[in-house]
């Protein structure tokens, strides 16, 4: 039976109150063949020492530190360091279920590049579910991307524009040179578009695999300002210029 390695990428910036519990949720995975790549993006608090404690505890954790350059650069460094056949992004103030990797890996097929996990909403870093993020397409069904139909499906049957809680094939990411755009907010939305544009197929699960902490007041999603709007406009222009302009 195949036992692929999964690279879990955890970017960290000033998450001292949260990161140990996040890394513990990785440690508790029922599926043992993972590596957890921790990218410390210039934290000024005690994040570094907490992360290093987990590295000392289990060889499957690796730690990399860089000057603060933002979430996109941190994730791209994680992709650069990853050795796994699959990539999974985890934010450093959230949690994953004990069976997350098993749940997602059992749905991988030759016809899909991405397995979408179901995201539960929590008020604080816990597994007490308050609600779910949009996850409407039929589970266990392979949706092929013939004629780029998946972009329409994302509008007709909404599923959230985030990078985390998806299991992506590393060779798919490499083949299309997919990276996160540096220097903008909402890089997840652009990543979401580009992965859907290029994928040959996707599939959804039906059980919560990710616990999204909406109570972290320091999160970018909880602090909207003019740069958020500028980033949205940039993404729209980028997508038009790079994917559609020559087709008009």
C-alpha positions as CSV (number, residue, x, y, z in Angstrom):
1,X,0.0,0.0,0.0
2,X,1.3,3.4,-1.0
3,X,2.3,5.7,1.9
4,X,3.0,9.1,0.3
5,X,4.7,11.9,2.3
6,X,2.6,15.0,3.0
7,X,4.4,18.3,3.5
8,X,2.4,20.5,5.9
9,X,3.5,24.1,5.6
10,X,2.9,26.4,8.6
11,X,3.9,30.0,8.2
12,X,4.3,31.9,11.5
13,X,4.3,35.5,12.5
14,X,3.8,36.6,16.1
15,X,1.6,33.7,17.0
16,X,2.9,32.9,20.5
17,X,-0.6,32.3,22.0
18,X,-1.6,29.8,19.2
19,X,1.3,28.0,17.5
20,X,2.0,25.3,20.0
21,X,-1.6,24.0,19.9
22,X,-1.5,24.2,16.0
23,X,1.7,22.1,15.9
24,X,0.2,19.7,18.4
25,X,-2.7,19.1,16.0
26,X,-0.2,18.0,13.4
27,X,1.6,15.8,15.9
28,X,-1.7,14.0,16.7
29,X,-2.3,13.0,13.0
30,X,-3.3,9.4,12.7
31,X,-1.5,9.3,9.4
32,X,2.2,9.2,10.3
33,X,4.0,10.0,7.0
34,X,4.2,13.8,7.1
35,X,6.7,16.5,7.5
36,X,5.8,19.8,9.0
37,X,7.7,22.8,7.6
38,X,7.6,25.7,10.0
39,X,8.4,29.1,8.4
40,X,9.0,31.8,11.0
41,X,8.5,35.1,9.2
42,X,10.4,37.4,11.4
43,X,8.3,37.0,14.6
44,X,9.1,39.4,17.4
45,X,7.5,37.4,20.2
46,X,8.2,33.9,21.6
47,X,7.1,32.1,18.5
48,X,10.6,30.9,17.5
49,X,11.4,29.2,20.8
50,X,8.0,27.5,20.9
51,X,8.5,26.1,17.3
52,X,12.0,24.9,18.1
53,X,10.6,22.9,21.0
54,X,8.5,20.9,18.6
55,X,11.5,20.4,16.3
56,X,13.4,18.9,19.2
57,X,10.4,16.7,20.1
58,X,9.9,15.1,16.7
59,X,12.2,14.9,13.7
60,X,9.3,15.3,11.3
61,X,9.2,19.0,12.1
62,X,11.7,21.3,10.4
63,X,12.2,25.0,11.2
64,X,13.3,27.9,8.9
65,X,13.6,31.5,10.0
66,X,13.6,34.6,7.7
67,X,13.2,38.3,8.0
68,X,9.6,39.5,7.9
69,X,8.6,39.3,4.2
70,X,4.9,38.4,4.4
71,X,2.7,35.4,4.1
72,X,3.3,34.8,0.4
73,X,7.1,34.6,0.7
74,X,6.8,32.4,3.8
75,X,4.5,29.9,1.9
76,X,6.8,30.0,-1.2
77,X,9.8,29.1,1.0
78,X,7.8,26.2,2.4
79,X,7.1,25.0,-1.1
80,X,10.8,25.3,-1.9
81,X,11.7,23.2,1.1
82,X,9.0,20.6,0.7
83,X,9.9,17.0,0.0
84,X,6.4,15.5,0.0
85,X,4.2,14.2,-2.8
86,X,1.4,16.3,-1.4
87,X,1.2,19.8,0.0
88,X,-1.1,21.0,2.8
89,X,-1.2,24.6,4.1
90,X,-2.1,25.2,7.7
91,X,-2.4,28.6,9.3
92,X,-0.6,29.0,12.6
93,X,-3.7,29.9,14.7
94,X,-5.9,27.1,13.4
95,X,-6.2,23.4,14.1
96,X,-6.7,20.2,12.0
97,X,-8.6,17.1,13.0
98,X,-6.7,14.0,14.0
99,X,-7.9,12.2,10.9
100,X,-7.4,15.1,8.4
101,X,-4.6,13.6,6.4
102,X,-6.2,10.1,6.3
103,X,-9.5,11.7,5.3
104,X,-8.1,13.7,2.4
105,X,-5.6,11.1,1.2
106,X,-8.2,8.4,0.7
107,X,-9.9,10.6,-1.8
108,X,-6.9,11.2,-4.1
109,X,-7.3,9.9,-7.6
110,X,-5.4,10.0,-10.9
111,X,-8.0,12.4,-12.3
112,X,-7.6,15.0,-9.5
113,X,-4.9,17.4,-8.4
114,X,-6.7,18.8,-5.4
115,X,-8.8,17.4,-2.6
116,X,-10.9,20.0,-0.8
117,X,-11.4,19.5,2.9
118,X,-14.4,20.8,4.8
119,X,-13.7,23.9,7.0
120,X,-15.4,24.3,10.4
121,X,-15.7,27.7,12.1
122,X,-14.6,28.0,15.7
123,X,-14.6,31.1,18.0
124,X,-11.2,30.6,19.4
125,X,-8.6,27.9,18.9
126,X,-10.8,24.8,19.6
127,X,-12.7,22.0,17.9
128,X,-16.1,23.3,19.1
129,X,-17.9,23.9,15.8
130,X,-20.0,27.0,15.4
131,X,-20.7,26.8,11.7
132,X,-19.1,25.8,8.4
133,X,-17.5,27.7,5.5
134,X,-19.1,27.2,2.1
135,X,-18.5,23.7,0.8
136,X,-21.5,23.0,-1.4
137,X,-20.4,20.7,-4.3
138,X,-21.3,17.1,-4.0
139,X,-18.7,15.1,-2.0
140,X,-16.8,12.1,-3.3
141,X,-17.4,13.2,-6.9
142,X,-14.6,14.0,-9.3
143,X,-15.2,17.3,-11.0
144,X,-13.1,17.4,-14.2
145,X,-11.9,20.8,-15.5
146,X,-13.0,20.3,-19.1
147,X,-13.2,23.8,-20.9
148,X,-12.3,25.5,-17.5
149,X,-15.7,24.6,-16.1
150,X,-14.5,24.6,-12.5
151,X,-14.2,28.4,-12.4
152,X,-17.9,28.6,-13.2
153,X,-18.7,26.0,-10.6
154,X,-16.9,28.0,-8.0
155,X,-19.4,30.8,-8.7
156,X,-22.5,28.7,-9.0
157,X,-21.7,26.4,-6.1
158,X,-19.5,28.5,-3.8
159,X,-16.5,27.0,-2.1
160,X,-14.1,29.3,-0.2
161,X,-11.1,31.1,-1.8
162,X,-8.4,30.0,0.6
163,X,-5.1,28.1,0.3
164,X,-5.4,26.1,3.5
165,X,-7.2,22.8,4.0
166,X,-6.6,21.5,0.5
167,X,-4.4,18.6,-0.3
168,X,-2.5,19.4,-3.5
169,X,-0.2,17.2,-5.6
170,X,3.3,18.7,-5.5
171,X,4.0,17.7,-9.2
172,X,0.9,19.7,-10.2
173,X,2.2,22.8,-8.4
174,X,5.6,22.4,-9.9
175,X,4.4,21.7,-13.4
176,X,2.5,25.0,-13.5
177,X,5.1,27.0,-11.5
178,X,2.4,28.0,-9.0
179,X,3.5,30.4,-6.3
180,X,2.0,33.0,-4.1
181,X,2.2,36.6,-5.2
182,X,4.5,38.7,-3.0
183,X,3.4,42.1,-1.5
184,X,-0.3,41.8,-1.7
185,X,-3.2,40.9,0.7
186,X,-5.7,38.3,-0.3
187,X,-3.0,36.2,-2.0
188,X,-5.3,33.2,-1.3
189,X,-7.8,34.4,-3.9
190,X,-5.3,34.6,-6.6
191,X,-3.9,31.2,-5.7
192,X,-7.4,29.8,-5.6
193,X,-8.0,31.1,-9.2
194,X,-4.7,29.8,-10.6
195,X,-5.1,26.3,-9.1
196,X,-8.6,26.0,-10.4
197,X,-7.6,27.3,-13.8
198,X,-4.8,24.7,-14.2
199,X,-6.1,21.7,-12.4
200,X,-7.4,18.6,-14.4
201,X,-9.9,17.8,-11.6
202,X,-10.9,18.2,-8.0
203,X,-12.9,16.4,-5.3
204,X,-14.5,17.3,-2.0
205,X,-14.8,15.5,1.3
206,X,-17.8,15.6,3.6
207,X,-16.2,15.7,7.1
208,X,-14.6,18.7,8.9
209,X,-10.9,18.5,8.6
210,X,-9.9,22.0,9.6
211,X,-10.9,24.3,12.5
212,X,-10.8,27.9,11.4
213,X,-10.3,30.3,14.3
214,X,-12.3,33.5,13.6
215,X,-11.5,35.0,17.1
216,X,-7.9,36.0,16.3
217,X,-8.2,39.8,16.2
218,X,-4.7,40.1,14.7
219,X,-5.7,38.2,11.6
220,X,-5.5,40.1,8.3
221,X,-9.1,39.0,7.5
222,X,-10.2,40.9,10.6
223,X,-8.4,44.1,9.7
224,X,-9.7,45.5,6.5
225,X,-8.1,48.7,5.1
226,X,-7.3,50.4,1.8
227,X,-4.5,47.9,1.0
228,X,-7.1,45.2,1.0
229,X,-9.1,47.0,-1.6
230,X,-5.9,47.8,-3.6
231,X,-5.0,44.1,-3.6
232,X,-8.4,43.0,-4.8
233,X,-8.1,45.4,-7.7
234,X,-4.6,44.2,-8.5
235,X,-5.7,40.6,-8.5
236,X,-8.5,41.4,-11.0
237,X,-6.1,43.2,-13.3
238,X,-3.5,40.4,-13.0
239,X,-6.0,37.7,-13.8
240,X,-7.3,39.7,-16.8
241,X,-3.9,40.5,-18.2
242,X,-2.4,37.0,-17.7
243,X,-5.3,34.7,-18.5
244,X,-8.0,36.5,-20.5
245,X,-6.7,39.6,-22.3
246,X,-5.5,37.7,-25.4
247,X,-8.7,35.8,-25.6
248,X,-10.9,38.8,-25.9
